[in-house]
Amino acid sequence: MESQKAPSAGYAEVHVVAASPEVARQVAEVLRRSFASTEQRSYPVSGEGGTRLELTVDTTRAAEPARSWLESSRWNGHADRESRQG
């Protein structure tokens, strides 16, 4: 596997491998509804007939549904854990 450098803080590189280009595009569309993203790049999967799609998402510019989920899923440290154990 080739080595890649990590994206800038707040960004995530997303790689989707799907049986068809349409399925890969559907996954990318869901991500775009949640996060700002770059233009997708797609490539054939050699010998398998599938599609590999790549895009970069900006998690600092989340749309409302993703922002709500991200904020509610953040761990607040030991105080949060202790209140659940009590």
C-alpha positions as CSV (number, residue, x, y, z in Angstrom):
1,M,0.0,0.0,0.0
2,E,1.4,3.4,-0.9
3,S,2.1,5.9,1.9
4,Q,0.0,9.0,2.1
5,K,0.5,12.1,4.2
6,A,-2.3,12.9,6.6
7,P,-4.7,15.7,5.5
8,S,-4.7,19.1,7.3
9,A,-6.4,19.3,10.7
10,G,-10.2,19.2,10.3
11,Y,-10.1,17.4,7.0
12,A,-10.6,13.7,6.2
13,E,-9.7,11.8,3.0
14,V,-12.5,9.4,2.1
15,H,-12.1,6.4,-0.2
16,V,-15.2,4.5,-1.4
17,V,-15.0,1.2,-3.3
18,A,-18.3,0.1,-4.8
19,A,-19.6,-2.4,-7.3
20,S,-20.8,0.5,-9.6
21,P,-20.2,4.1,-10.2
22,E,-23.8,5.0,-9.2
23,V,-23.4,3.4,-5.7
24,A,-20.1,5.2,-5.1
25,R,-21.8,8.5,-6.2
26,Q,-24.7,7.9,-3.8
27,V,-22.3,7.5,-0.9
28,A,-20.4,10.7,-1.9
29,E,-23.8,12.6,-2.1
30,V,-24.6,11.6,1.5
31,L,-21.2,12.9,2.6
32,R,-21.7,16.2,0.7
33,R,-25.0,16.8,2.5
34,S,-23.2,16.5,5.8
35,F,-19.8,18.2,5.1
36,A,-18.2,20.6,2.7
37,S,-16.1,18.6,0.3
38,T,-13.8,18.7,-2.7
39,E,-14.9,17.4,-6.1
40,Q,-14.9,13.7,-6.1
41,R,-12.4,11.7,-8.2
42,S,-13.3,8.3,-9.5
43,Y,-11.2,5.4,-10.9
44,P,-12.0,2.0,-12.1
45,V,-11.1,-0.9,-9.8
46,S,-8.7,-2.9,-11.9
47,G,-10.1,-6.3,-13.1
48,E,-13.1,-6.2,-10.8
49,G,-15.5,-4.0,-12.6
50,G,-16.1,-1.7,-9.6
51,T,-15.3,1.9,-9.0
52,R,-13.0,3.6,-6.5
53,L,-14.1,7.2,-5.5
54,E,-12.0,9.6,-3.5
55,L,-12.9,13.0,-1.9
56,T,-11.8,15.2,0.9
57,V,-14.3,16.4,3.5
58,D,-14.0,19.4,5.7
59,T,-15.3,18.4,9.1
60,T,-15.0,22.0,10.4
61,R,-17.8,23.0,8.0
62,A,-20.4,20.4,8.8
63,A,-24.0,20.8,7.8
64,E,-26.6,20.9,10.5
65,P,-27.4,17.1,10.7
66,A,-23.7,16.2,11.0
67,R,-23.0,19.1,13.3
68,S,-25.6,18.0,15.8
69,W,-24.4,14.4,15.6
70,L,-20.7,15.4,16.0
71,E,-21.4,17.7,19.0
72,S,-23.6,15.1,20.8
73,S,-21.0,12.3,20.2
74,R,-18.0,14.2,21.6
75,W,-16.6,12.8,24.8
76,N,-16.3,15.4,27.6
77,G,-13.6,13.7,29.7
78,H,-13.8,11.8,33.0
79,A,-16.7,13.9,34.4
80,D,-18.9,12.6,31.6
81,R,-17.9,9.0,32.2
82,E,-18.3,9.3,36.0
83,S,-21.9,10.7,35.7
84,R,-22.8,7.6,33.7
85,Q,-21.4,5.2,36.2
86,G,-23.1,6.8,39.2
